[in-house]
Each structure stands twice: as C-alpha cells, then as structure tokens.
C-alpha cells in the first residue's frame, strides 16, 4: 500500500508542478542566449565597447566576435530544443550542442591564450555554451533515469497485485 501511495504522490507531483526542471534549465540557457544577442547588438553598433570583447581587439576582427556569439546562440538553441523536445532523438540535439560548444570553447581559448595576460573574467566565453549543454544533458539524464525508476516501481506494484 505504501508503494501505491508513493507512486501516486510522485505522479501527481510531476503532473501538477507547472515548472519542470527542463523548463527551468531551458529558461536559464535562454537567458544566456538573450544576453549573447544583446552582446551582438552592442558589438555591431559600438564595436569594442564591451570590456569582455575589448580584450580581443588586437587579435581578431569585430565580425569574428559577432560570428562567435551567433554560434554560441545556436549552441544554446540546440540544447534548449534537445531539452524541451519530446521525441526519440531529443538527446542528439543536446549532443550536437555539446560539440558546437566544444568547438566554440577551443576558438575562445585559443584567443584567450594569445593574450599577454590570461583574463579569468572572460572565462564564461568558452565555458558558457558548453556548460549549458552539459547541464542540459545532465538534467535530461536524471529525468530519464527517474522515469525508468517509476516504471520499474510500477511493474513491481503490478507483480505484487498478481500474487
């Protein structure tokens, strides 16, 4: 009887809660993408006025910074799609986002290591999209694992009723 109550409470909690972990993490990644969009706007209208972009003034062109930010936005979009999309292949989208984030991290780290002094205040440029995709992958794994546990508990409940 306790197993039935436990399953019922878990199912009702997942149905009634308006914010799910997918939506919360997707919202955070979306906010990061919106900030990157603002960053593109600032870089296009007022080049090199943002401090985190001004560090790279001597090493790269303004259009490269804008392009890298667009790539970061696409990585964020891929991870949001993978997290919120209910299909058989939703995890592939998150893995695509991880690979795009990894390429972007290599790009930014290359230019960060070329600076005379390593700037820790811009470490979010290489790690932002990659860590967002990693967190999305982790949340998706946890939710998949918990739903498998609920299915296993439900099968135990039905096996118990058959006895």
C-alpha positions in Angstrom: 0.0 0.0 0.0 2.9 2.4 0.7 4.3 1.7 -2.8 1.0 2.7 -4.4 0.8 5.9 -2.3 4.4 6.7 -3.2 3.8 6.2 -6.9 0.6 8.2 -6.8 2.3 11.1 -5.0 5.2 11.1 -7.4 2.9 11.0 -10.5 0.7 13.8 -9.1 3.7 15.9 -8.2 5.0 15.7 -11.8 1.6 16.4 -13.3 0.7 19.4 -11.0 4.0 21.2 -10.9 3.9 24.0 -13.5 7.7 24.4 -13.6 9.6 21.3 -14.5 13.4 21.0 -14.4 13.5 21.1 -18.2 11.8 24.4 -18.3 13.8 25.9 -15.6 17.2 24.9 -17.1 15.9 25.8 -20.6 14.9 29.2 -19.3 18.4 29.8 -17.8 20.0 28.8 -21.1 17.5 31.0 -22.9 18.6 33.9 -20.7 22.2 33.3 -21.6 21.3 33.3 -25.3 19.4 36.5 -24.9 22.5 38.1 -23.2 24.6 36.9 -26.1 22.1 38.5 -28.5 22.4 41.8 -26.6 26.2 41.3 -26.8 26.0 41.0 -30.6 23.9 44.2 -30.8 26.4 46.1 -28.7 29.3 44.8 -30.7 27.7 45.6 -34.0 26.7 49.2 -33.1 29.5 50.1 -30.7 32.5 47.9 -31.5 34.8 47.0 -28.6 32.9 49.0 -26.0 32.0 45.9 -24.0 35.0 45.0 -21.8 34.9 41.3 -22.4 35.1 41.9 -26.2 37.6 44.7 -26.0 40.2 42.3 -24.6 40.4 40.7 -28.1 40.6 44.0 -30.1 44.1 43.4 -31.3 43.7 39.7 -32.1 40.5 39.5 -34.1 38.1 41.4 -36.2 34.7 42.6 -34.9 32.9 40.3 -37.3 34.6 37.3 -35.8 33.3 38.2 -32.4 29.8 38.6 -33.7 30.0 35.3 -35.6 31.3 33.5 -32.5 28.4 34.9 -30.5 25.9 33.7 -33.1 27.5 30.3 -32.9 27.1 30.4 -29.1 23.4 31.3 -29.6 22.9 28.4 -31.9 24.5 26.1 -29.4 22.1 27.4 -26.7 19.2 26.9 -29.1 20.2 23.3 -29.8 20.4 22.5 -26.2 17.0 24.1 -25.5 15.4 22.2 -28.4 17.0 18.9 -27.1 15.8 19.5 -23.6 12.2 20.5 -24.4 11.6 18.4 -27.5 9.7 15.2 -26.8 11.0 12.9 -29.4 13.0 9.7 -29.7 16.1 11.7 -30.7 16.0 14.6 -28.3 19.3 13.7 -26.7 21.0 14.0 -30.1 20.2 17.7 -30.2 21.9 18.2 -26.8 25.0 16.2 -28.1 25.1 18.5 -31.2 25.0 21.4 -28.8 27.9 19.9 -26.8 30.0 19.5 -29.9 29.3 23.1 -31.1 30.1 24.3 -27.6 33.3 22.4 -27.6 34.4 23.9 -30.9 33.5 27.4 -29.6 35.4 26.8 -26.4 38.5 25.9 -28.5 38.1 29.0 -30.5 37.8 31.3 -27.5 40.6 29.6 -25.5 42.9 29.9 -28.5 42.4 33.7 -28.5 42.5 33.9 -24.7 45.8 32.1 -24.5 47.3 34.5 -27.1 46.6 37.5 -24.8 49.6 38.7 -22.8 47.8 38.0 -19.5 45.1 35.4 -19.0 41.8 37.0 -18.1 39.7 35.0 -15.8 36.8 37.4 -16.0 36.0 36.2 -19.6 36.2 32.5 -18.8 32.5 32.4 -19.4 33.0 32.9 -23.2 34.5 29.5 -23.8 32.6 27.7 -21.0 29.1 29.2 -21.3 27.6 27.3 -24.1 29.5 24.1 -23.3 28.5 24.1 -19.7 24.9 25.0 -20.6 24.8 21.9 -22.9 26.4 19.8 -20.3 23.8 20.8 -17.7 21.0 20.1 -20.1 22.5 16.7 -20.8 22.7 16.0 -17.1 19.1 17.1 -16.4 17.9 15.0 -19.3 19.8 12.0 -17.9 18.4 12.5 -14.4 14.8 12.8 -15.6 15.1 9.8 -17.9 16.6 7.8 -15.0 13.8 8.8 -12.6 11.1 7.9 -15.1 12.7 4.5 -15.6 12.7 4.0 -11.8 9.0 4.9 -11.7 8.3 2.3 -14.5 10.2 -0.3 -12.5 8.3 0.5 -9.3 5.0 0.3 -11.3 6.0 -3.1 -12.6 6.7 -4.2 -9.0 3.3 -3.0 -8.0 1.6 -5.0 -10.7 3.6 -8.1 -10.0 2.6 -7.7 -6.3 -1.1 -7.4 -7.2 -0.9 -10.6 -9.3 0.3 -12.6 -6.2 
